[in-house]
Amino acid sequence: MDILARLLPPVAYDSRGPALAAELAAMAALLDDGLDLGGVLDGELDPRSTYALLDEFEQTYGLPDACAEVDGQTIADRRLALVTRITARGSQQPAYYEALAEALGYPGTRVYEYTPWTCTDTCAEPVASADWRFVWVMQMPQSERVTYFTAGSPCIEPLANWSSIESITCVVNRLKPAHTTCFFDFGV
């Protein structure tokens, strides 16, 4: 407050008056808050620790993702999704999609690519046209995520429910090369 008082121009007023002192105290409090906020904003610029700017970061990077469940996400979950989106590099290699499946809870996933059949292939190989070179399959081991109708299930339940595996199909279809088609084999 003393620094602000010294910045006042010399005029005909009481520099120690109660009204001026109250005004200077209020201005000093605002400036102190601004300085404190400056330190906080340093942490806000890092997506790994942001809180106040999290919504802006998410909007900039297209989050929440249409493939992700939004209900019940904690701030830490949202930050992780943001950092993952920022640092994701993508790839056209099968190993990338196998690692992606493992990260989403599908260990042991393998990617198989089709190749066009040629006259040098054996008769045991599938006959595929040239268009099949753009088709690949993600083969996942039998998943506990598929729920099946049992003797104790109510009659209104479906015989099998794959709703919990929608996230991996959504993510892969969003990240795969646009000119390709991916089939999913859940080991059923």
N, C-alpha and C positions, 0 to 999 in steps of 0.2 A: 504494500500500500504506500509505503514511503517513496518507492521508486515512481509510482504513478503521480504522487503529489509533486515530486520534483519535475515532472514533465509538463505540469500546468504552466501556461504563460503568465507572466507577472501582470496582474490587473488589479482593479480596485475591488477585491472581495476578500472575505476572511478565509484564508487557506486552512484554518483550523476549525471552521464552523461545523456543527453537527450534521447538517444536510450534505455538505460536501464530503465529510468523512464517511457517511453512510454510502454515498454514491461511489466513492473510491473503493470502499470495502467490497461492495457488490461487484465492481469491475475486476478487482483483484481476485475474487473468488472464481469468476468466470475464466479468467486467464489461467489460474491454477488448474481448473478442470480441463481446459484445453491442453495444457502441458501434460497432465496425467493421461488424457485420451491419446495424445501423440505416442506415448509409450505403449499403450494398449494396441494401437493400430499397427505397430510393428509386428505383433503376434497375429493380428487379423489378416495380414497380407500373405501368411503362410497357410495354405489349405489344410495342412495337418493339424493346425491349432485354431483355426478360425471359428468364431461363434456368431459375432454380429454380422459378418459379411457372408455367412454360409449360404443364405438364400440367393444372393447375387452371384456367387460362384456357381451354384447349382443351375441357375438360369443360363449363365454364360456357357456352361458345358452340357446343356441339354438334360439335366437331371431334375426330378427323378426319372430314371430310365423307364420306358414303357415295359421293359422286361422284368423289372424288379418289383418286389412287394414293398409298398410304401408304409402300410399300416404297421405300427409297432417299431419303426426304425428309431434307434437312439441317435443322438448327435454323433457318437463315435461311428455308428454304421454309416451315417450320411457322409461323414468326413472320409471314411475308407472308400466309399463308392466314388467320391469326388477325386481322391488321389489316384484311384485305380483308373478312372476315366482319363485323367490328365496324363498319366504315365504309360497307358496302354499303347503298345506299338503296332500290334496286329501283325499278321503274316499270312502267307499262302501255303505254308508248310504244314503237313499233317501233324508234326510234333507240337506246333502251336495250339492246335485244336484239341489234341490229347491232353496237354497241360491245362488248357482252359476247362475242359470237362472235369479234370481232377480237382481244380480249384473250386468248381461248383458242386463238388461232392460225388463225382462219378469216377472213382479210381478204376484203372484197368481198361479205360476206353481206348479203342483202336480206330484209326481212320483207314479205310480202304478206298482206293481209287480205281475206277474202271479204265480200261484201255480198249481201243478198237481192235476187233478181231482181224487177224491177218492170216494169210495162207501158211505162214510159218508156225502158227500156234497149233497146239495139240487139239484133238477133237474133244477133249475133256473140258476145255476152257469155254466160258460162255461166249456166244456170238453177240457182239455188240457193234453197233454202227459207229461212225466217227463222232456223232453227237454225244456218245457216252463218255468221251474224254472229259466232259464238263460235269460229270456226275460223280459224287463220292458219298460214302456211307460212314456214319459214325456208329460203330458197333459198341454198345455198352453192355457190361455184364448184367445179369438179372438184377433188377433194382428193387430195394425195399420200398422205393417211392411209389411203385405201382401197387395199389391196394385191390385185392380181389374179394369177390363175394364169397362168404363162407356160410356154413350151416347156421351160424348164429347171427347172420346179418339180417336186417329188416328187408322185407320183400321189395321195398321201393328203391333199394340201392342197386347201382349198375353191377354187372358181372365183373367188370374191371374198371378202375378209375385211374387215368393217367394225368389228372390235373396238376399234380405236384411236379411233373416233369416239363411243364410248359416253359419254365424259366430257361432251361438249357436250350430248348429249341428256338426260343425267341432270341437269346443272345447269339447263338451260332448263326442264325439266319440274318441277324443284323450285321455281324462281323465278316461273314464269308464273302469271297469275291462275288461281285454282282452277276457275273456271267455263268456262275455255277449253280448246280442244284445239289442240295444235301438231303439224304435220306437218313432217318434215325432208326436204328435197330436196338431196341431195349431188351433183347434177349428173351422175348416172350415165347 
